[in-house]
């Protein structure tokens, strides 16, 4: 990677009580990585729309999965 990350560098904290690492960007976007494999995304004062959820089975290459979500800053549902 060249230069600084476009969205800034996250502040990383650990919550032992609830078992997660939290990555929080300057925009207010936060990613929670739980010890049991769950993942949570949040952004305060926003609404979210899930655009796609995909799971690809393994074949000649490794399988993968992803979720694409979009946050709207003003709290109204993204279109």
Secondary structure, 3 states (H helix, E strand, C coil): CCCCCCCCCCEEEEECCCCEEEEECCCCEEEEEECCCCEEEEECCCEEEEEEEEEECCCCCCCEEEEEEEEECCCCCCC
